[in-house]
Amino acid sequence: MAHYDITHTCGHDERIELFGKTSERERRIEWLQERPCTECWKKERAAEAEARKNKEAAMIVEKLGNDAADAINALSNATCTLEGSAKQVAWAKDIRSKCIARALDRLSDLVSRLPGEATAQQSAALAARCNAIVSVIANKTSAAWWIDNRDDIDKAVVREAVKSLA
């Protein structure tokens, strides 16, 4: 075990601890020196995700119009304060964020497969469904509900949204 000071391509220095054979350590050091530091890498990934999100939003507005785009934006920002123990709330937040991410991925995939612009009726229908899902996500304040439905959370949210539309 040894500590090494690494200077990354971004210019930042980082102190790391490596184990193993000397040759493996040297390879790891060379590899790390060819990459940005952890913080810069995270910032790059966040910027890429934001750019991808903006590109998808522009495509959605182009194909569906502003109403559906606003509903999808509301879905990406849907949250509420959860009730339960600290561990339950943390777990439920993770489940909820993964559920929202999957829903957004499915919507983005659906929109990308549209051959052209959607009709006003299709756009309004999608906006209504998105708003119903947002309502479910925003009104399910029990961490226990998210945890209890974690194995099939997507279907549980859609089931609740369909009930609200009926």
SVG drawing of the C-alpha trace seen along z (x, -y; Angstrom):
<svg xmlns="http://www.w3.org/2000/svg" viewBox="-64 -26 71 34">
<polyline fill="none" stroke="black" stroke-width="0.4" points="0.0,0.0 1.3,-3.4 0.1,-7.0 0.7,-8.7 0.2,-12.3 -1.4,-12.4 -1.6,-15.4 -4.6,-15.0 -5.1,-16.4 -7.3,-19.1 -4.4,-20.3 -5.8,-19.3 -3.8,-17.2 -5.2,-14.3 -3.7,-12.0 -4.6,-8.4 -3.9,-5.1 -3.0,-2.1 -2.5,1.5 -1.0,4.4 2.1,5.1 4.3,2.2 3.7,2.7 -0.1,2.6 0.3,-0.6 2.4,-2.2 -0.2,-1.3 -3.0,-2.8 -1.0,-6.0 -0.4,-6.4 -4.1,-5.8 -5.2,-8.3 -2.7,-11.0 -4.4,-10.7 -7.8,-11.6 -9.5,-14.5 -9.8,-14.4 -12.9,-13.0 -14.6,-16.3 -14.0,-17.5 -15.1,-14.2 -18.4,-14.5 -18.9,-18.1 -18.3,-16.9 -20.9,-14.1 -23.4,-16.6 -22.8,-19.0 -23.3,-16.2 -26.5,-15.0 -27.8,-18.6 -27.0,-19.0 -28.7,-15.7 -31.7,-16.9 -31.9,-20.2 -31.6,-18.4 -34.4,-16.1 -36.5,-19.0 -36.1,-20.8 -37.1,-17.6 -40.2,-17.2 -41.2,-20.8 -40.7,-20.5 -42.7,-17.3 -45.4,-17.7 -45.7,-21.4 -45.4,-23.4 -48.2,-21.8 -46.7,-18.3 -43.2,-19.7 -44.3,-21.6 -45.9,-18.4 -42.8,-16.4 -40.7,-19.1 -43.1,-18.9 -42.5,-15.2 -38.7,-15.6 -39.1,-18.0 -41.9,-16.1 -41.2,-15.7 -42.8,-16.0 -41.7,-15.8 -41.8,-12.1 -42.9,-10.9 -41.2,-8.1 -37.9,-7.3 -34.7,-8.8 -33.7,-5.5 -37.1,-5.0 -37.2,-8.5 -33.7,-8.1 -34.7,-4.7 -38.0,-6.0 -36.3,-9.1 -34.0,-6.7 -36.9,-4.6 -38.9,-7.7 -36.0,-9.2 -35.3,-6.0 -39.1,-5.7 -39.1,-9.3 -35.9,-8.6 -37.4,-5.5 -40.6,-7.4 -38.7,-10.2 -36.6,-7.7 -39.8,-6.0 -41.3,-9.3 -38.2,-10.4 -38.1,-7.1 -41.8,-7.5 -41.2,-11.0 -38.1,-10.0 -40.2,-7.3 -42.8,-9.8 -42.5,-10.2 -43.4,-13.9 -45.2,-16.5 -47.9,-15.1 -51.5,-16.4 -52.9,-18.7 -55.1,-15.9 -52.1,-13.5 -50.1,-16.3 -53.0,-17.0 -53.5,-13.3 -49.8,-12.9 -49.8,-16.1 -52.8,-14.8 -51.1,-11.4 -47.9,-13.1 -49.8,-15.5 -51.6,-12.5 -48.3,-10.8 -46.9,-14.0 -49.9,-14.3 -49.4,-10.7 -45.7,-11.3 -46.3,-14.7 -49.1,-13.3 -47.6,-10.0 -45.9,-11.3 -45.6,-8.0 -42.1,-6.6 -43.6,-3.2 -45.8,-3.3 -42.8,-3.8 -40.9,-1.0 -43.9,1.4 -44.3,0.9 -40.6,0.8 -40.6,4.1 -43.3,2.9 -43.2,-0.9 -43.7,-1.9 -47.0,0.1 -48.1,-1.2 -47.6,-4.8 -49.4,-4.3 -52.2,-2.4 -52.7,-5.3 -52.6,-7.8 -55.2,-5.9 -57.5,-5.9 -57.2,-9.7 -57.9,-10.0 -61.1,-7.9"/>
</svg>
